[in-house]
Amino acid sequence: MCRSIKTLRPPVIPEEATEEEIRAAALQYVRKVSGFRAPAAHNRAVFDQAVEAIAAATAELLDGLEVRGAAAHSA
């Protein structure tokens, strides 16, 4: 569904995604799911809350991923 969302971690070599990249991906996701590029004023709070929650979940996911065999490929 969200093919345009940028992958924040290459498949082989783990890299630290910046806060800005994580938030941008979360914003893309919320836009895609909600169908709104920019929400109306009455939806702004819930839209922004969703972006922040998804950004936090994304950061937690990336922090917890363990990429096995990455050291062997980075030589």
Predicted model as a PDB file, atoms N, CA, C, CB and O in Angstrom, pLDDT in the B-factor column:
MODEL        1                                                                  
ATOM      1  N   MET A   1       0.806  -1.188   0.000  1.00 49.00           N  
ATOM      2  CA  MET A   1       0.000   0.000   0.000  1.00 49.00           C  
ATOM      3  C   MET A   1       0.857   1.263   0.000  1.00 49.00           C  
ATOM      4  CB  MET A   1      -0.922  -0.008   1.187  1.00 49.00           C  
ATOM      5  O   MET A   1       0.524   2.226  -0.691  1.00 49.00           O  
ATOM      6  N   CYS A   2       1.933   1.282   0.744  1.00 54.00           N  
ATOM      7  CA  CYS A   2       2.732   2.501   0.892  1.00 54.00           C  
ATOM      8  C   CYS A   2       4.079   2.352   0.209  1.00 54.00           C  
ATOM      9  CB  CYS A   2       2.930   2.841   2.371  1.00 54.00           C  
ATOM     10  O   CYS A   2       5.121   2.453   0.856  1.00 54.00           O  
ATOM     11  N   ARG A   3       4.062   2.118  -1.061  1.00 64.00           N  
ATOM     12  CA  ARG A   3       5.313   1.890  -1.782  1.00 64.00           C  
ATOM     13  C   ARG A   3       6.199   3.117  -1.863  1.00 64.00           C  
ATOM     14  CB  ARG A   3       5.018   1.410  -3.159  1.00 64.00           C  
ATOM     15  O   ARG A   3       7.409   2.989  -2.051  1.00 64.00           O  
ATOM     16  N   SER A   4       5.622   4.310  -1.727  1.00 69.00           N  
ATOM     17  CA  SER A   4       6.417   5.528  -1.860  1.00 69.00           C  
ATOM     18  C   SER A   4       7.139   5.909  -0.574  1.00 69.00           C  
ATOM     19  CB  SER A   4       5.535   6.667  -2.295  1.00 69.00           C  
ATOM     20  O   SER A   4       7.947   6.838  -0.584  1.00 69.00           O  
ATOM     21  N   ILE A   5       6.875   5.226   0.522  1.00 73.00           N  
ATOM     22  CA  ILE A   5       7.554   5.548   1.771  1.00 73.00           C  
ATOM     23  C   ILE A   5       8.998   5.070   1.690  1.00 73.00           C  
ATOM     24  CB  ILE A   5       6.827   4.908   2.984  1.00 73.00           C  
ATOM     25  O   ILE A   5       9.269   3.910   1.379  1.00 73.00           O  
ATOM     26  N   LYS A   6       9.902   5.972   1.970  1.00 75.00           N  
ATOM     27  CA  LYS A   6      11.337   5.683   1.880  1.00 75.00           C  
ATOM     28  C   LYS A   6      11.755   4.645   2.918  1.00 75.00           C  
ATOM     29  CB  LYS A   6      12.156   6.969   2.065  1.00 75.00           C  
ATOM     30  O   LYS A   6      11.378   4.743   4.086  1.00 75.00           O  
ATOM     31  N   THR A   7      12.527   3.659   2.494  1.00 77.00           N  
ATOM     32  CA  THR A   7      13.118   2.705   3.425  1.00 77.00           C  
ATOM     33  C   THR A   7      14.186   3.436   4.225  1.00 77.00           C  
ATOM     34  CB  THR A   7      13.719   1.464   2.675  1.00 77.00           C  
ATOM     35  O   THR A   7      15.048   4.111   3.662  1.00 77.00           O  
ATOM     36  N   LEU A   8      14.118   3.296   5.530  1.00 77.00           N  
ATOM     37  CA  LEU A   8      15.029   4.039   6.393  1.00 77.00           C  
ATOM     38  C   LEU A   8      16.276   3.252   6.774  1.00 77.00           C  
ATOM     39  CB  LEU A   8      14.310   4.461   7.636  1.00 77.00           C  
ATOM     40  O   LEU A   8      17.185   3.792   7.406  1.00 77.00           O  
ATOM     41  N   ARG A   9      16.321   1.989   6.395  1.00 70.00           N  
ATOM     42  CA  ARG A   9      17.476   1.170   6.719  1.00 70.00           C  
ATOM     43  C   ARG A   9      17.754   0.287   5.516  1.00 70.00           C  
ATOM     44  CB  ARG A   9      17.241   0.320   8.014  1.00 70.00           C  
ATOM     45  O   ARG A   9      16.891  -0.494   5.116  1.00 70.00           O  
ATOM     46  N   PRO A  10      18.937   0.394   4.932  1.00 69.00           N  
ATOM     47  CA  PRO A  10      19.275  -0.489   3.825  1.00 69.00           C  
ATOM     48  C   PRO A  10      19.200  -1.955   4.266  1.00 69.00           C  
ATOM     49  CB  PRO A  10      20.682  -0.160   3.285  1.00 69.00           C  
ATOM     50  O   PRO A  10      19.385  -2.246   5.448  1.00 69.00           O  
ATOM     51  N   PRO A  11      18.934  -2.870   3.351  1.00 59.00           N  
ATOM     52  CA  PRO A  11      18.764  -4.269   3.742  1.00 59.00           C  
ATOM     53  C   PRO A  11      20.011  -4.942   4.310  1.00 59.00           C  
ATOM     54  CB  PRO A  11      18.303  -5.039   2.576  1.00 59.00           C  
ATOM     55  O   PRO A  11      19.888  -5.914   5.055  1.00 59.00           O  
ATOM     56  N   VAL A  12      21.188  -4.462   3.985  1.00 48.00           N  
ATOM     57  CA  VAL A  12      22.394  -5.155   4.432  1.00 48.00           C  
ATOM     58  C   VAL A  12      23.180  -4.356   5.465  1.00 48.00           C  
ATOM     59  CB  VAL A  12      23.280  -5.459   3.248  1.00 48.00           C  
ATOM     60  O   VAL A  12      23.562  -4.899   6.502  1.00 48.00           O  
ATOM     61  N   ILE A  13      23.424  -3.092   5.202  1.00 53.00           N  
ATOM     62  CA  ILE A  13      24.268  -2.283   6.080  1.00 53.00           C  
ATOM     63  C   ILE A  13      23.379  -1.381   6.937  1.00 53.00           C  
ATOM     64  CB  ILE A  13      25.286  -1.434   5.252  1.00 53.00           C  
ATOM     65  O   ILE A  13      22.766  -0.447   6.421  1.00 53.00           O  
ATOM     66  N   PRO A  14      23.305  -1.654   8.239  1.00 51.00           N  
ATOM     67  CA  PRO A  14      22.448  -0.811   9.077  1.00 51.00           C  
ATOM     68  C   PRO A  14      23.006   0.606   9.182  1.00 51.00           C  
ATOM     69  CB  PRO A  14      22.301  -1.423  10.478  1.00 51.00           C  
ATOM     70  O   PRO A  14      24.210   0.799   9.350  1.00 51.00           O  
ATOM     71  N   GLU A  15      22.120   1.593   9.081  1.00 65.00           N  
ATOM     72  CA  GLU A  15      22.496   2.992   9.254  1.00 65.00           C  
ATOM     73  C   GLU A  15      21.508   3.630  10.208  1.00 65.00           C  
ATOM     74  CB  GLU A  15      22.531   3.751   7.891  1.00 65.00           C  
ATOM     75  O   GLU A  15      20.364   3.194  10.336  1.00 65.00           O  
ATOM     76  N   GLU A  16      21.970   4.660  10.864  1.00 75.00           N  
ATOM     77  CA  GLU A  16      21.096   5.398  11.754  1.00 75.00           C  
ATOM     78  C   GLU A  16      20.227   6.324  10.914  1.00 75.00           C  
ATOM     79  CB  GLU A  16      21.911   6.195  12.811  1.00 75.00           C  
ATOM     80  O   GLU A  16      20.740   7.160  10.170  1.00 75.00           O  
ATOM     81  N   ALA A  17      18.932   6.175  11.032  1.00 83.00           N  
ATOM     82  CA  ALA A  17      18.018   7.100  10.382  1.00 83.00           C  
ATOM     83  C   ALA A  17      17.915   8.335  11.260  1.00 83.00           C  
ATOM     84  CB  ALA A  17      16.613   6.451  10.141  1.00 83.00           C  
ATOM     85  O   ALA A  17      17.881   8.230  12.486  1.00 83.00           O  
ATOM     86  N   THR A  18      17.865   9.495  10.642  1.00 86.00           N  
ATOM     87  CA  THR A  18      17.754  10.724  11.418  1.00 86.00           C  
ATOM     88  C   THR A  18      16.311  10.905  11.891  1.00 86.00           C  
ATOM     89  CB  THR A  18      18.215  11.947  10.580  1.00 86.00           C  
ATOM     90  O   THR A  18      15.385  10.308  11.343  1.00 86.00           O  
ATOM     91  N   GLU A  19      16.140  11.730  12.904  1.00 90.00           N  
ATOM     92  CA  GLU A  19      14.794  12.059  13.383  1.00 90.00           C  
ATOM     93  C   GLU A  19      13.955  12.642  12.258  1.00 90.00           C  
ATOM     94  CB  GLU A  19      14.862  13.049  14.560  1.00 90.00           C  
ATOM     95  O   GLU A  19      12.769  12.341  12.131  1.00 90.00           O  
ATOM     96  N   GLU A  20      14.582  13.474  11.448  1.00 90.00           N  
ATOM     97  CA  GLU A  20      13.887  14.109  10.324  1.00 90.00           C  
ATOM     98  C   GLU A  20      13.404  13.061   9.317  1.00 90.00           C  
ATOM     99  CB  GLU A  20      14.813  15.126   9.627  1.00 90.00           C  
ATOM    100  O   GLU A  20      12.275  13.149   8.834  1.00 90.00           O  
ATOM    101  N   GLU A  21      14.238  12.078   8.998  1.00 89.00           N  
ATOM    102  CA  GLU A  21      13.849  11.013   8.066  1.00 89.00           C  
ATOM    103  C   GLU A  21      12.721  10.162   8.637  1.00 89.00           C  
ATOM    104  CB  GLU A  21      15.055  10.126   7.735  1.00 89.00           C  
ATOM    105  O   GLU A  21      11.796   9.780   7.921  1.00 89.00           O  
ATOM    106  N   ILE A  22      12.806   9.871   9.924  1.00 91.00           N  
ATOM    107  CA  ILE A  22      11.761   9.072  10.571  1.00 91.00           C  
ATOM    108  C   ILE A  22      10.439   9.820  10.554  1.00 91.00           C  
ATOM    109  CB  ILE A  22      12.156   8.723  12.019  1.00 91.00           C  
ATOM    110  O   ILE A  22       9.400   9.237  10.244  1.00 91.00           O  
ATOM    111  N   ARG A  23      10.467  11.101  10.884  1.00 94.00           N  
ATOM    112  CA  ARG A  23       9.235  11.893  10.893  1.00 94.00           C  
ATOM    113  C   ARG A  23       8.670  12.031   9.480  1.00 94.00           C  
ATOM    114  CB  ARG A  23       9.493  13.287  11.501  1.00 94.00           C  
ATOM    115  O   ARG A  23       7.453  11.982   9.299  1.00 94.00           O  
ATOM    116  N   ALA A  24       9.527  12.202   8.482  1.00 92.00           N  
ATOM    117  CA  ALA A  24       9.062  12.322   7.100  1.00 92.00           C  
ATOM    118  C   ALA A  24       8.369  11.034   6.648  1.00 92.00           C  
ATOM    119  CB  ALA A  24      10.242  12.651   6.162  1.00 92.00           C  
ATOM    120  O   ALA A  24       7.342  11.085   5.971  1.00 92.00           O  
ATOM    121  N   ALA A  25       8.925   9.891   7.019  1.00 92.00           N  
ATOM    122  CA  ALA A  25       8.302   8.608   6.664  1.00 92.00           C  
ATOM    123  C   ALA A  25       6.959   8.454   7.377  1.00 92.00           C  
ATOM    124  CB  ALA A  25       9.239   7.425   7.025  1.00 92.00           C  
ATOM    125  O   ALA A  25       5.993   7.970   6.788  1.00 92.00           O  
ATOM    126  N   ALA A  26       6.899   8.865   8.642  1.00 95.00           N  
ATOM    127  CA  ALA A  26       5.643   8.799   9.396  1.00 95.00           C  
ATOM    128  C   ALA A  26       4.594   9.703   8.767  1.00 95.00           C  
ATOM    129  CB  ALA A  26       5.871   9.193  10.866  1.00 95.00           C  
ATOM    130  O   ALA A  26       3.425   9.329   8.669  1.00 95.00           O  
ATOM    131  N   LEU A  27       5.002  10.876   8.346  1.00 95.00           N  
ATOM    132  CA  LEU A  27       4.081  11.806   7.685  1.00 95.00           C  
ATOM    133  C   LEU A  27       3.562  11.213   6.374  1.00 95.00           C  
ATOM    134  CB  LEU A  27       4.776  13.160   7.419  1.00 95.00           C  
ATOM    135  O   LEU A  27       2.372  11.317   6.080  1.00 95.00           O  
ATOM    136  N   GLN A  28       4.438  10.594   5.590  1.00 94.00           N  
ATOM    137  CA  GLN A  28       4.011   9.944   4.346  1.00 94.00           C  
ATOM    138  C   GLN A  28       2.977   8.864   4.640  1.00 94.00           C  
ATOM    139  CB  GLN A  28       5.222   9.336   3.604  1.00 94.00           C  
ATOM    140  O   GLN A  28       1.977   8.744   3.932  1.00 94.00           O  
ATOM    141  N   TYR A  29       3.220   8.086   5.676  1.00 95.00           N  
ATOM    142  CA  TYR A  29       2.305   7.010   6.045  1.00 95.00           C  
ATOM    143  C   TYR A  29       0.936   7.563   6.437  1.00 95.00           C  
ATOM    144  CB  TYR A  29       2.892   6.186   7.195  1.00 95.00           C  
ATOM    145  O   TYR A  29      -0.089   7.073   5.963  1.00 95.00           O  
ATOM    146  N   VAL A  30       0.913   8.579   7.300  1.00 96.00           N  
ATOM    147  CA  VAL A  30      -0.358   9.157   7.748  1.00 96.00           C  
ATOM    148  C   VAL A  30      -1.101   9.777   6.571  1.00 96.00           C  
ATOM    149  CB  VAL A  30      -0.119  10.214   8.847  1.00 96.00           C  
ATOM    150  O   VAL A  30      -2.322   9.649   6.475  1.00 96.00           O  
ATOM    151  N   ARG A  31      -0.390  10.440   5.687  1.00 94.00           N  
ATOM    152  CA  ARG A  31      -1.025  11.003   4.491  1.00 94.00           C  
ATOM    153  C   ARG A  31      -1.662   9.906   3.644  1.00 94.00           C  
ATOM    154  CB  ARG A  31       0.002  11.786   3.656  1.00 94.00           C  
ATOM    155  O   ARG A  31      -2.789  10.048   3.170  1.00 94.00           O  
ATOM    156  N   LYS A  32      -0.932   8.819   3.460  1.00 94.00           N  
ATOM    157  CA  LYS A  32      -1.428   7.719   2.634  1.00 94.00           C  
ATOM    158  C   LYS A  32      -2.662   7.080   3.265  1.00 94.00           C  
ATOM    159  CB  LYS A  32      -0.329   6.663   2.429  1.00 94.00           C  
ATOM    160  O   LYS A  32      -3.661   6.864   2.580  1.00 94.00           O  
ATOM    161  N   VAL A  33      -2.606   6.779   4.540  1.00 95.00           N  
ATOM    162  CA  VAL A  33      -3.701   6.108   5.229  1.00 95.00           C  
ATOM    163  C   VAL A  33      -4.931   7.009   5.334  1.00 95.00           C  
ATOM    164  CB  VAL A  33      -3.256   5.665   6.620  1.00 95.00           C  
ATOM    165  O   VAL A  33      -6.058   6.555   5.133  1.00 95.00           O  
ATOM    166  N   SER A  34      -4.712   8.292   5.652  1.00 96.00           N  
ATOM    167  CA  SER A  34      -5.841   9.203   5.844  1.00 96.00           C  
ATOM    168  C   SER A  34      -6.431   9.686   4.526  1.00 96.00           C  
ATOM    169  CB  SER A  34      -5.409  10.393   6.669  1.00 96.00           C  
ATOM    170  O   SER A  34      -7.608  10.039   4.456  1.00 96.00           O  
ATOM    171  N   GLY A  35      -5.612   9.697   3.490  1.00 95.00           N  
ATOM    172  CA  GLY A  35      -6.067  10.226   2.212  1.00 95.00           C  
ATOM    173  C   GLY A  35      -5.964  11.737   2.111  1.00 95.00           C  
ATOM    174  O   GLY A  35      -6.427  12.327   1.135  1.00 95.00           O  
ATOM    175  N   PHE A  36      -5.361  12.370   3.110  1.00 94.00           N  
ATOM    176  CA  PHE A  36      -5.206  13.827   3.126  1.00 94.00           C  
ATOM    177  C   PHE A  36      -3.734  14.205   3.070  1.00 94.00           C  
ATOM    178  CB  PHE A  36      -5.861  14.432   4.382  1.00 94.00           C  
ATOM    179  O   PHE A  36      -2.924  13.700   3.847  1.00 94.00           O  
ATOM    180  N   ARG A  37      -3.395  15.096   2.145  1.00 93.00           N  
ATOM    181  CA  ARG A  37      -2.035  15.621   2.126  1.00 93.00           C  
ATOM    182  C   ARG A  37      -1.852  16.578   3.306  1.00 93.00           C  
ATOM    183  CB  ARG A  37      -1.733  16.339   0.775  1.00 93.00           C  
ATOM    184  O   ARG A  37      -0.824  16.564   3.982  1.00 93.00           O  
ATOM    185  N   ALA A  38      -2.853  17.391   3.533  1.00 93.00           N  
ATOM    186  CA  ALA A  38      -2.872  18.304   4.677  1.00 93.00           C  
ATOM    187  C   ALA A  38      -4.277  18.251   5.256  1.00 93.00           C  
ATOM    188  CB  ALA A  38      -2.466  19.781   4.266  1.00 93.00           C  
ATOM    189  O   ALA A  38      -5.248  18.444   4.524  1.00 93.00           O  
ATOM    190  N   PRO A  39      -4.407  17.997   6.542  1.00 94.00           N  
ATOM    191  CA  PRO A  39      -5.735  17.875   7.128  1.00 94.00           C  
ATOM    192  C   PRO A  39      -6.425  19.231   7.297  1.00 94.00           C  
ATOM    193  CB  PRO A  39      -5.642  17.177   8.469  1.00 94.00           C  
ATOM    194  O   PRO A  39      -5.776  20.274   7.372  1.00 94.00           O  
ATOM    195  N   ALA A  40      -7.733  19.184   7.354  1.00 96.00           N  
ATOM    196  CA  ALA A  40      -8.499  20.385   7.687  1.00 96.00           C  
ATOM    197  C   ALA A  40      -8.182  20.758   9.135  1.00 96.00           C  
ATOM    198  CB  ALA A  40     -10.046  20.158   7.482  1.00 96.00           C  
ATOM    199  O   ALA A  40      -7.695  19.933   9.908  1.00 96.00           O  
ATOM    200  N   ALA A  41      -8.461  21.994   9.486  1.00 97.00           N  
ATOM    201  CA  ALA A  41      -8.146  22.485  10.831  1.00 97.00           C  
ATOM    202  C   ALA A  41      -8.745  21.602  11.920  1.00 97.00           C  
ATOM    203  CB  ALA A  41      -8.648  23.910  10.998  1.00 97.00           C  
ATOM    204  O   ALA A  41      -8.114  21.379  12.953  1.00 97.00           O  
ATOM    205  N   HIS A  42      -9.960  21.097  11.695  1.00 97.00           N  
ATOM    206  CA  HIS A  42     -10.609  20.283  12.730  1.00 97.00           C  
ATOM    207  C   HIS A  42      -9.984  18.881  12.854  1.00 97.00           C  
ATOM    208  CB  HIS A  42     -12.103  20.154  12.425  1.00 97.00           C  
ATOM    209  O   HIS A  42     -10.284  18.160  13.805  1.00 97.00           O  
ATOM    210  N   ASN A  43      -9.136  18.497  11.922  1.00 97.00           N  
ATOM    211  CA  ASN A  43      -8.446  17.200  11.991  1.00 97.00           C  
ATOM    212  C   ASN A  43      -6.958  17.340  12.287  1.00 97.00           C  
ATOM    213  CB  ASN A  43      -8.629  16.447  10.689  1.00 97.00           C  
ATOM    214  O   ASN A  43      -6.263  16.332  12.415  1.00 97.00           O  
ATOM    215  N   ARG A  44      -6.461  18.554  12.397  1.00 97.00           N  
ATOM    216  CA  ARG A  44      -5.016  18.792  12.561  1.00 97.00           C  
ATOM    217  C   ARG A  44      -4.438  18.082  13.782  1.00 97.00           C  
ATOM    218  CB  ARG A  44      -4.744  20.284  12.673  1.00 97.00           C  
ATOM    219  O   ARG A  44      -3.388  17.448  13.681  1.00 97.00           O  
ATOM    220  N   ALA A  45      -5.100  18.175  14.926  1.00 98.00           N  
ATOM    221  CA  ALA A  45      -4.554  17.597  16.162  1.00 98.00           C  
ATOM    222  C   ALA A  45      -4.408  16.086  16.056  1.00 98.00           C  
ATOM    223  CB  ALA A  45      -5.448  17.948  17.353  1.00 98.00           C  
ATOM    224  O   ALA A  45      -3.366  15.540  16.419  1.00 98.00           O  
ATOM    225  N   VAL A  46      -5.429  15.408  15.567  1.00 98.00           N  
ATOM    226  CA  VAL A  46      -5.371  13.950  15.470  1.00 98.00           C  
ATOM    227  C   VAL A  46      -4.366  13.519  14.395  1.00 98.00           C  
ATOM    228  CB  VAL A  46      -6.769  13.375  15.156  1.00 98.00           C  
ATOM    229  O   VAL A  46      -3.703  12.493  14.547  1.00 98.00           O  
ATOM    230  N   PHE A  47      -4.250  14.287  13.324  1.00 97.00           N  
ATOM    231  CA  PHE A  47      -3.282  14.025  12.259  1.00 97.00           C  
ATOM    232  C   PHE A  47      -1.854  14.119  12.822  1.00 97.00           C  
ATOM    233  CB  PHE A  47      -3.478  15.028  11.078  1.00 97.00           C  
ATOM    234  O   PHE A  47      -1.038  13.217  12.635  1.00 97.00           O  
ATOM    235  N   ASP A  48      -1.575  15.228  13.511  1.00 97.00           N  
ATOM    236  CA  ASP A  48      -0.239  15.424  14.091  1.00 97.00           C  
ATOM    237  C   ASP A  48       0.072  14.384  15.163  1.00 97.00           C  
ATOM    238  CB  ASP A  48      -0.122  16.827  14.686  1.00 97.00           C  
ATOM    239  O   ASP A  48       1.208  13.924  15.272  1.00 97.00           O  
ATOM    240  N   GLN A  49      -0.932  14.015  15.953  1.00 98.00           N  
ATOM    241  CA  GLN A  49      -0.748  12.997  16.986  1.00 98.00           C  
ATOM    242  C   GLN A  49      -0.385  11.654  16.344  1.00 98.00           C  
ATOM    243  CB  GLN A  49      -2.029  12.857  17.848  1.00 98.00           C  
ATOM    244  O   GLN A  49       0.473  10.932  16.850  1.00 98.00           O  
ATOM    245  N   ALA A  50      -1.031  11.331  15.246  1.00 98.00           N  
ATOM    246  CA  ALA A  50      -0.734  10.079  14.544  1.00 98.00           C  
ATOM    247  C   ALA A  50       0.694  10.093  13.995  1.00 98.00           C  
ATOM    248  CB  ALA A  50      -1.743   9.850  13.398  1.00 98.00           C  
ATOM    249  O   ALA A  50       1.406   9.093  14.090  1.00 98.00           O  
ATOM    250  N   VAL A  51       1.107  11.209  13.430  1.00 98.00           N  
ATOM    251  CA  VAL A  51       2.477  11.317  12.903  1.00 98.00           C  
ATOM    252  C   VAL A  51       3.484  11.088  14.023  1.00 98.00           C  
ATOM    253  CB  VAL A  51       2.711  12.704  12.245  1.00 98.00           C  
ATOM    254  O   VAL A  51       4.448  10.345  13.846  1.00 98.00           O  
ATOM    255  N   GLU A  52       3.269  11.717  15.166  1.00 98.00           N  
ATOM    256  CA  GLU A  52       4.200  11.565  16.286  1.00 98.00           C  
ATOM    257  C   GLU A  52       4.226  10.132  16.810  1.00 98.00           C  
ATOM    258  CB  GLU A  52       3.826  12.522  17.414  1.00 98.00           C  
ATOM    259  O   GLU A  52       5.297   9.607  17.117  1.00 98.00           O  
ATOM    260  N   ALA A  53       3.064   9.495  16.917  1.00 98.00           N  
ATOM    261  CA  ALA A  53       2.996   8.112  17.409  1.00 98.00           C  
ATOM    262  C   ALA A  53       3.700   7.160  16.447  1.00 98.00           C  
ATOM    263  CB  ALA A  53       1.529   7.678  17.602  1.00 98.00           C  
ATOM    264  O   ALA A  53       4.416   6.256  16.879  1.00 98.00           O  
ATOM    265  N   ILE A  54       3.502   7.357  15.168  1.00 97.00           N  
ATOM    266  CA  ILE A  54       4.131   6.477  14.179  1.00 97.00           C  
ATOM    267  C   ILE A  54       5.639   6.732  14.121  1.00 97.00           C  
ATOM    268  CB  ILE A  54       3.495   6.688  12.783  1.00 97.00           C  
ATOM    269  O   ILE A  54       6.417   5.792  13.954  1.00 97.00           O  
ATOM    270  N   ALA A  55       6.052   7.977  14.254  1.00 96.00           N  
ATOM    271  CA  ALA A  55       7.487   8.286  14.291  1.00 96.00           C  
ATOM    272  C   ALA A  55       8.143   7.613  15.491  1.00 96.00           C  
ATOM    273  CB  ALA A  55       7.717   9.816  14.344  1.00 96.00           C  
ATOM    274  O   ALA A  55       9.238   7.062  15.374  1.00 96.00           O  
ATOM    275  N   ALA A  56       7.477   7.656  16.648  1.00 97.00           N  
ATOM    276  CA  ALA A  56       8.029   7.016  17.851  1.00 97.00           C  
ATOM    277  C   ALA A  56       8.108   5.511  17.676  1.00 97.00           C  
ATOM    278  CB  ALA A  56       7.180   7.355  19.084  1.00 97.00           C  
ATOM    279  O   ALA A  56       9.107   4.896  18.050  1.00 97.00           O  
ATOM    280  N   ALA A  57       7.064   4.906  17.111  1.00 97.00           N  
ATOM    281  CA  ALA A  57       7.072   3.459  16.878  1.00 97.00           C  
ATOM    282  C   ALA A  57       8.150   3.075  15.867  1.00 97.00           C  
ATOM    283  CB  ALA A  57       5.694   2.987  16.386  1.00 97.00           C  
ATOM    284  O   ALA A  57       8.790   2.032  16.005  1.00 97.00           O  
ATOM    285  N   THR A  58       8.349   3.906  14.865  1.00 92.00           N  
ATOM    286  CA  THR A  58       9.380   3.646  13.851  1.00 92.00           C  
ATOM    287  C   THR A  58      10.768   3.709  14.465  1.00 92.00           C  
ATOM    288  CB  THR A  58       9.271   4.652  12.695  1.00 92.00           C  
ATOM    289  O   THR A  58      11.606   2.846  14.202  1.00 92.00           O  
ATOM    290  N   ALA A  59      11.014   4.721  15.277  1.00 90.00           N  
ATOM    291  CA  ALA A  59      12.316   4.855  15.949  1.00 90.00           C  
ATOM    292  C   ALA A  59      12.578   3.655  16.845  1.00 90.00           C  
ATOM    293  CB  ALA A  59      12.374   6.158  16.776  1.00 90.00           C  
ATOM    294  O   ALA A  59      13.694   3.137  16.885  1.00 90.00           O  
ATOM    295  N   GLU A  60      11.553   3.213  17.565  1.00 91.00           N  
ATOM    296  CA  GLU A  60      11.685   2.044  18.437  1.00 91.00           C  
ATOM    297  C   GLU A  60      11.992   0.786  17.618  1.00 91.00           C  
ATOM    298  CB  GLU A  60      10.397   1.841  19.263  1.00 91.00           C  
ATOM    299  O   GLU A  60      12.835  -0.023  18.004  1.00 91.00           O  
ATOM    300  N   LEU A  61      11.312   0.631  16.505  1.00 90.00           N  
ATOM    301  CA  LEU A  61      11.566  -0.516  15.630  1.00 90.00           C  
ATOM    302  C   LEU A  61      13.001  -0.512  15.120  1.00 90.00           C  
ATOM    303  CB  LEU A  61      10.590  -0.514  14.448  1.00 90.00           C  
ATOM    304  O   LEU A  61      13.702  -1.519  15.219  1.00 90.00           O  
ATOM    305  N   LEU A  62      13.437   0.620  14.574  1.00 87.00           N  
ATOM    306  CA  LEU A  62      14.790   0.697  14.018  1.00 87.00           C  
ATOM    307  C   LEU A  62      15.853   0.483  15.087  1.00 87.00           C  
ATOM    308  CB  LEU A  62      15.006   2.043  13.341  1.00 87.00           C  
ATOM    309  O   LEU A  62      16.878  -0.146  14.826  1.00 87.00           O  
ATOM    310  N   ASP A  63      15.614   1.002  16.291  1.00 86.00           N  
ATOM    311  CA  ASP A  63      16.561   0.816  17.393  1.00 86.00           C  
ATOM    312  C   ASP A  63      16.652  -0.646  17.813  1.00 86.00           C  
ATOM    313  CB  ASP A  63      16.155   1.675  18.588  1.00 86.00           C  
ATOM    314  O   ASP A  63      17.702  -1.096  18.272  1.00 86.00           O  
ATOM    315  N   GLY A  64      15.568  -1.385  17.660  1.00 86.00           N  
ATOM    316  CA  GLY A  64      15.535  -2.770  18.120  1.00 86.00           C  
ATOM    317  C   GLY A  64      15.926  -3.800  17.091  1.00 86.00           C  
ATOM    318  O   GLY A  64      16.137  -4.963  17.433  1.00 86.00           O  
ATOM    319  N   LEU A  65      16.028  -3.400  15.825  1.00 84.00           N  
ATOM    320  CA  LEU A  65      16.374  -4.373  14.787  1.00 84.00           C  
ATOM    321  C   LEU A  65      17.800  -4.866  14.946  1.00 84.00           C  
ATOM    322  CB  LEU A  65      16.188  -3.765  13.402  1.00 84.00           C  
ATOM    323  O   LEU A  65      18.712  -4.096  15.245  1.00 84.00           O  
ATOM    324  N   GLU A  66      17.974  -6.145  14.744  1.00 82.00           N  
ATOM    325  CA  GLU A  66      19.297  -6.749  14.746  1.00 82.00           C  
ATOM    326  C   GLU A  66      19.537  -7.316  13.360  1.00 82.00           C  
ATOM    327  CB  GLU A  66      19.430  -7.856  15.850  1.00 82.00           C  
ATOM    328  O   GLU A  66      18.832  -8.224  12.920  1.00 82.00           O  
ATOM    329  N   VAL A  67      20.536  -6.777  12.674  1.00 74.00           N  
ATOM    330  CA  VAL A  67      20.840  -7.231  11.324  1.00 74.00           C  
ATOM    331  C   VAL A  67      22.024  -8.184  11.420  1.00 74.00           C  
ATOM    332  CB  VAL A  67      21.148  -6.025  10.362  1.00 74.00           C  
ATOM    333  O   VAL A  67      23.157  -7.771  11.664  1.00 74.00           O  
ATOM    334  N   ARG A  68      21.744  -9.433  11.227  1.00 76.00           N  
ATOM    335  CA  ARG A  68      22.800 -10.448  11.334  1.00 76.00           C  
ATOM    336  C   ARG A  68      23.596 -10.530  10.046  1.00 76.00           C  
ATOM    337  CB  ARG A  68      22.203 -11.823  11.671  1.00 76.00           C  
ATOM    338  O   ARG A  68      23.044 -10.417   8.952  1.00 76.00           O  
ATOM    339  N   GLY A  69      24.887 -10.726  10.186  1.00 69.00           N  
ATOM    340  CA  GLY A  69      25.748 -10.871   9.032  1.00 69.00           C  
ATOM    341  C   GLY A  69      26.133  -9.566   8.393  1.00 69.00           C  
ATOM    342  O   GLY A  69      26.803  -9.576   7.361  1.00 69.00           O  
ATOM    343  N   ALA A  70      25.747  -8.455   8.947  1.00 58.00           N  
ATOM    344  CA  ALA A  70      26.052  -7.160   8.354  1.00 58.00           C  
ATOM    345  C   ALA A  70      27.565  -6.880   8.369  1.00 58.00           C  
ATOM    346  CB  ALA A  70      25.299  -6.050   9.102  1.00 58.00           C  
ATOM    347  O   ALA A  70      28.097  -6.279   7.435  1.00 58.00           O  
ATOM    348  N   ALA A  71      28.245  -7.315   9.421  1.00 57.00           N  
ATOM    349  CA  ALA A  71      29.688  -7.077   9.540  1.00 57.00           C  
ATOM    350  C   ALA A  71      30.451  -7.762   8.417  1.00 57.00           C  
ATOM    351  CB  ALA A  71      30.204  -7.570  10.896  1.00 57.00           C  
ATOM    352  O   ALA A  71      31.439  -7.226   7.913  1.00 57.00           O  
ATOM    353  N   ALA A  72      29.997  -8.936   8.028  1.00 49.00           N  
ATOM    354  CA  ALA A  72      30.666  -9.686   6.960  1.00 49.00           C  
ATOM    355  C   ALA A  72      30.524  -8.996   5.618  1.00 49.00           C  
ATOM    356  CB  ALA A  72      30.106 -11.098   6.873  1.00 49.00           C  
ATOM    357  O   ALA A  72      31.380  -9.161   4.748  1.00 49.00           O  
ATOM    358  N   HIS A  73      29.441  -8.213   5.426  1.00 45.00           N  
ATOM    359  CA  HIS A  73      29.197  -7.557   4.156  1.00 45.00           C  
ATOM    360  C   HIS A  73      29.785  -6.147   4.085  1.00 45.00           C  
ATOM    361  CB  HIS A  73      27.724  -7.502   3.897  1.00 45.00           C  
ATOM    362  O   HIS A  73      29.871  -5.567   3.003  1.00 45.00           O  
ATOM    363  N   SER A  74      30.187  -5.599   5.221  1.00 47.00           N  
ATOM    364  CA  SER A  74      30.646  -4.207   5.208  1.00 47.00           C  
ATOM    365  C   SER A  74      32.162  -4.079   5.018  1.00 47.00           C  
ATOM    366  CB  SER A  74      30.240  -3.525   6.499  1.00 47.00           C  
ATOM    367  O   SER A  74      32.684  -2.966   5.077  1.00 47.00           O  
ATOM    368  N   ALA A  75      32.857  -5.146   4.799  1.00 46.00           N  
ATOM    369  CA  ALA A  75      34.312  -5.094   4.655  1.00 46.00           C  
ATOM    370  C   ALA A  75      34.765  -4.482   3.382  1.00 46.00           C  
ATOM    371  CB  ALA A  75      34.880  -6.436   4.756  1.00 46.00           C  
ATOM    372  O   ALA A  75      35.968  -4.379   3.141  1.00 46.00           O  
TER     373      ALA A  75                                                      
ENDMDL                                                                          
END                                                                             
